[in-house]
């Protein structure tokens, strides 16, 4: 379980850590000090650590005192400081910036150079509001239907929020990009993810904020009429969605993520696995 500690002498009771917690784990206690109320929900994203303006939060022993680094490597700094934005300003992105983003797209690599991706760019806040209303209404009906409820079980914990009209899915983002690929493409699942990775970094370099939105992806696939609104061509599958807009929050420091496991292969291991081990590995390789 993740452990959060608050230095009460530093805490300014602003609530930024609470409002920016994607899993809604934090709440004010009786002293108006943020406290972990739902440890089982915590994703260990360290948004609370990163956003605290006073550096009052320690997360799993990681101090919040370090301010954002500024290494000479600008690309590395961009990668380190990128955060998933879930609080956006209401203003729309100007057309000039969209033109820059669109001009970059043809240079994104694809498997077998299959340049047939489709990008649905929602450029108007009114359409985002329409999508929110449609999705909220559909999810409420599905959650109240015993037959359909299992298909939307991911959203069950947000039922009351949907009924209040809260924008849990789209986070009040002014824009969204959905990338679709032909079902016959050689790398149909991979190409859109590569595309959004490039788009995200370039968008962040232009001062925009982004958020990979799995909930929106599920909804686009569940409700076919959304595909019509997004003008996704026949024979294409929507693969993933990204919210885009100007951030309404500022992160004060770089998070301190746990390192990944790395195997540096400098010699070949001569050990030969048994038949059972090889069979298990083969099955594991194709599980997802």
C-alpha positions as CSV (number, residue, x, y, z in Angstrom):
1,X,0.0,0.0,0.0
2,X,1.2,3.5,-0.8
3,X,2.0,5.7,2.2
4,X,1.7,9.5,2.1
5,X,3.0,11.8,4.8
6,X,2.1,15.5,5.2
7,X,4.4,18.0,6.9
8,X,1.7,20.0,8.7
9,X,4.1,22.9,9.2
10,X,4.4,23.3,5.4
11,X,0.9,22.5,4.3
12,X,-1.0,25.5,3.1
13,X,-4.3,23.7,2.8
14,X,-4.7,24.6,-0.9
15,X,-6.2,21.2,-1.8
16,X,-4.4,20.9,-5.1
17,X,-3.2,17.4,-4.3
18,X,-6.8,16.4,-3.6
19,X,-8.3,17.9,-6.8
20,X,-5.5,16.5,-8.9
21,X,-5.7,12.9,-7.6
22,X,-7.0,10.8,-10.5
23,X,-8.2,8.0,-8.2
24,X,-9.8,10.3,-5.6
25,X,-7.7,8.8,-2.8
26,X,-7.2,11.9,-0.8
27,X,-9.5,13.9,1.4
28,X,-9.1,16.7,4.0
29,X,-9.1,15.5,7.6
30,X,-10.6,17.5,10.5
31,X,-7.5,19.8,10.5
32,X,-7.9,20.4,6.8
33,X,-4.7,18.3,6.2
34,X,-4.8,16.0,3.1
35,X,-5.0,12.3,4.2
36,X,-5.1,9.0,2.3
37,X,-8.6,7.7,2.6
38,X,-8.6,5.0,-0.1
39,X,-5.2,3.4,-0.3
40,X,-6.5,0.5,-2.5
41,X,-7.2,3.0,-5.3
42,X,-3.8,4.7,-5.4
43,X,-1.9,4.4,-8.6
44,X,1.4,5.7,-7.2
45,X,1.4,8.3,-9.9
46,X,2.9,10.9,-7.5
47,X,0.8,13.7,-8.9
48,X,0.2,14.8,-5.3
49,X,3.9,15.0,-4.7
50,X,4.6,16.8,-7.9
51,X,1.8,19.4,-7.7
52,X,2.2,20.5,-4.0
53,X,3.4,24.1,-4.1
54,X,4.9,23.9,-0.6
55,X,6.7,20.6,-0.9
56,X,4.8,19.4,2.1
57,X,4.2,15.8,0.8
58,X,6.4,12.8,1.1
59,X,5.2,9.8,-0.9
60,X,6.5,6.3,0.0
61,X,9.6,7.9,1.5
62,X,10.2,10.2,-1.5
63,X,10.6,13.8,-0.5
64,X,8.7,16.6,-2.3
65,X,11.5,19.2,-1.7
66,X,13.2,18.9,-5.1
67,X,12.2,21.5,-7.6
68,X,12.0,20.6,-11.3
69,X,15.4,19.9,-12.8
70,X,16.5,21.7,-15.9
71,X,19.1,19.4,-17.6
72,X,20.9,20.5,-20.7
73,X,19.1,17.8,-22.6
74,X,15.9,19.6,-23.6
75,X,14.2,16.4,-24.8
76,X,15.0,14.5,-21.7
77,X,13.7,17.4,-19.6
78,X,10.5,17.3,-21.6
79,X,10.1,13.6,-21.0
80,X,10.8,13.9,-17.3
81,X,8.4,16.9,-16.7
82,X,5.5,15.6,-18.8
83,X,2.5,14.8,-16.7
84,X,-1.0,13.5,-17.5
85,X,-3.2,16.5,-17.3
86,X,-6.7,16.1,-16.0
87,X,-7.5,19.8,-15.2
88,X,-7.7,22.0,-18.3
89,X,-8.3,25.6,-19.0
90,X,-11.6,26.4,-20.9
91,X,-9.9,28.1,-23.8
92,X,-9.6,26.4,-27.1
93,X,-6.2,25.8,-28.8
94,X,-5.6,28.3,-31.6
95,X,-5.6,27.2,-35.2
96,X,-1.9,28.0,-35.7
97,X,-1.0,25.4,-33.1
98,X,-3.3,22.8,-34.6
99,X,-1.7,23.4,-38.0
100,X,1.8,22.6,-36.4
101,X,0.5,19.4,-34.9
102,X,-1.2,18.3,-38.1
103,X,1.9,19.0,-40.1
104,X,3.9,16.7,-37.8
105,X,1.7,13.7,-38.2
106,X,2.9,12.4,-41.6
107,X,6.4,11.9,-40.1
108,X,5.2,9.4,-37.5
109,X,6.6,5.9,-38.1
110,X,4.2,3.1,-38.9
111,X,4.6,-0.6,-39.5
112,X,5.5,-1.5,-43.1
113,X,5.2,2.3,-43.8
114,X,1.4,1.8,-43.8
115,X,0.3,5.5,-43.7
116,X,-3.4,4.9,-43.4
117,X,-4.1,6.0,-39.9
118,X,-7.1,8.2,-39.3
119,X,-7.1,11.1,-36.8
120,X,-10.4,12.4,-35.4
121,X,-9.7,15.8,-33.9
122,X,-12.4,17.4,-31.8
123,X,-11.7,21.1,-32.1
124,X,-14.8,22.6,-30.5
125,X,-15.8,22.7,-26.9
126,X,-19.5,22.3,-27.8
127,X,-18.8,18.9,-29.4
128,X,-16.9,17.8,-26.3
129,X,-19.9,18.8,-24.2
130,X,-22.2,16.9,-26.5
131,X,-19.9,13.8,-26.2
132,X,-20.0,14.2,-22.4
133,X,-23.8,14.3,-22.3
134,X,-24.2,11.4,-24.6
135,X,-21.7,9.2,-22.7
136,X,-23.0,10.1,-19.2
137,X,-26.6,9.3,-20.2
138,X,-25.6,6.0,-21.9
139,X,-23.5,4.9,-18.9
140,X,-26.3,5.7,-16.4
141,X,-28.8,3.7,-18.4
142,X,-26.3,0.8,-18.8
143,X,-25.4,0.8,-15.1
144,X,-29.1,0.6,-14.2
145,X,-29.7,-2.3,-16.6
146,X,-28.9,-5.8,-15.2
147,X,-28.1,-7.1,-18.7
148,X,-25.8,-4.3,-19.7
149,X,-24.2,-3.5,-16.4
150,X,-21.4,-6.1,-16.7
151,X,-20.2,-4.5,-19.9
152,X,-19.6,-1.2,-18.1
153,X,-18.5,-2.5,-14.7
154,X,-15.3,-0.3,-15.0
155,X,-17.6,2.7,-14.4
156,X,-19.7,1.5,-11.5
157,X,-17.8,3.4,-8.9
158,X,-18.6,6.6,-10.7
159,X,-22.3,6.1,-11.1
160,X,-23.2,8.9,-8.6
161,X,-20.8,11.3,-10.3
162,X,-22.4,10.6,-13.7
163,X,-25.8,11.3,-12.2
164,X,-24.6,14.6,-10.9
165,X,-23.3,15.4,-14.4
166,X,-19.6,15.3,-13.5
167,X,-17.3,15.0,-16.4
168,X,-15.4,11.9,-15.2
169,X,-14.5,10.7,-18.7
170,X,-13.4,13.8,-20.6
171,X,-12.1,15.9,-17.6
172,X,-13.5,19.1,-19.2
173,X,-10.8,19.0,-21.8
174,X,-11.6,21.3,-24.7
175,X,-10.3,18.9,-27.3
176,X,-9.7,15.2,-28.0
177,X,-7.8,13.2,-30.6
178,X,-8.9,9.6,-31.5
179,X,-6.5,7.6,-33.6
180,X,-8.0,4.7,-35.7
181,X,-6.3,2.2,-37.9
182,X,-7.6,-0.1,-40.7
183,X,-8.4,-3.6,-39.4
184,X,-6.2,-4.9,-42.2
185,X,-3.1,-2.8,-41.3
186,X,0.0,-4.9,-40.5
187,X,0.5,-3.2,-37.2
188,X,-3.1,-2.1,-36.5
189,X,-2.9,-2.0,-32.6
190,X,0.6,-0.6,-32.4
191,X,0.6,2.3,-35.0
192,X,-2.0,4.5,-33.2
193,X,-0.1,4.2,-29.9
194,X,3.2,5.2,-31.6
195,X,1.3,8.1,-33.2
196,X,-0.1,9.4,-29.9
197,X,3.3,9.1,-28.3
198,X,4.8,11.5,-30.9
199,X,1.8,13.8,-30.8
200,X,2.0,14.0,-27.0
201,X,5.6,15.1,-26.8
202,X,5.2,17.6,-29.6
203,X,2.0,19.0,-28.0
204,X,3.8,19.3,-24.7
205,X,6.7,21.2,-26.3
206,X,4.1,23.7,-27.6
207,X,2.8,24.3,-24.1
208,X,-0.2,22.0,-24.3
209,X,-1.2,19.3,-21.8
210,X,-2.4,15.8,-22.7
211,X,-3.9,12.8,-21.1
212,X,-4.1,9.2,-22.4
213,X,-7.8,8.5,-21.8
214,X,-8.7,4.8,-21.6
215,X,-12.2,5.5,-20.4
216,X,-12.9,7.5,-23.5
217,X,-11.5,4.8,-25.6
218,X,-13.9,2.2,-24.0
219,X,-16.8,4.5,-24.6
220,X,-16.0,5.2,-28.3
221,X,-15.9,1.4,-28.8
222,X,-19.0,0.7,-26.8
223,X,-21.2,3.3,-28.5
224,X,-21.0,3.1,-32.3
225,X,-22.8,6.5,-32.9
226,X,-19.8,8.2,-31.3
227,X,-17.7,6.7,-34.2
228,X,-20.1,8.5,-36.6
229,X,-19.7,11.8,-34.8
230,X,-15.9,11.3,-34.9
231,X,-16.1,10.4,-38.6
232,X,-14.2,7.2,-38.2
233,X,-14.2,5.4,-41.6
234,X,-15.8,2.0,-42.2
235,X,-13.3,-0.7,-41.8
236,X,-11.3,1.2,-39.2
237,X,-11.0,0.5,-35.4
238,X,-10.7,3.3,-32.9
239,X,-7.6,2.3,-30.9
240,X,-6.9,5.0,-28.4
241,X,-7.9,8.5,-27.4
242,X,-6.0,11.5,-26.0
243,X,-7.4,14.6,-24.3
244,X,-5.6,17.9,-25.2
245,X,-5.8,21.5,-24.0
246,X,-3.9,24.1,-22.0
247,X,-3.2,22.9,-18.4
248,X,-5.0,24.6,-15.6
249,X,-2.4,23.3,-13.1
250,X,1.3,23.6,-12.7
251,X,3.5,20.8,-11.4
252,X,6.3,22.1,-9.1
253,X,8.7,19.1,-9.3
254,X,9.6,16.0,-11.2
255,X,8.3,12.8,-9.7
256,X,10.6,10.0,-8.5
257,X,9.3,6.8,-10.2
258,X,10.6,3.4,-9.4
259,X,13.2,2.1,-11.9
260,X,12.2,-0.6,-14.3
261,X,13.9,-4.0,-14.4
262,X,16.7,-4.0,-17.0
263,X,18.6,-7.0,-18.4
264,X,21.9,-6.0,-20.1
265,X,22.8,-9.0,-22.3
266,X,26.5,-9.3,-22.6
267,X,26.8,-13.1,-22.9
268,X,24.5,-16.0,-23.8
269,X,23.1,-18.1,-21.0
270,X,23.8,-21.7,-22.0
271,X,21.1,-23.1,-19.7
272,X,18.5,-25.1,-21.6
273,X,14.9,-25.0,-20.2
274,X,12.8,-28.1,-19.9
275,X,9.9,-28.8,-22.3
276,X,7.4,-27.7,-19.7
277,X,9.2,-24.4,-19.1
278,X,9.3,-23.7,-22.8
279,X,5.6,-24.5,-23.3
280,X,4.7,-22.2,-20.4
281,X,6.8,-19.4,-21.9
282,X,5.2,-19.9,-25.3
283,X,1.7,-19.6,-23.7
284,X,2.8,-16.6,-21.6
285,X,4.1,-14.8,-24.7
286,X,0.7,-14.7,-26.2
287,X,-1.4,-13.9,-23.1
288,X,-2.8,-10.4,-22.8
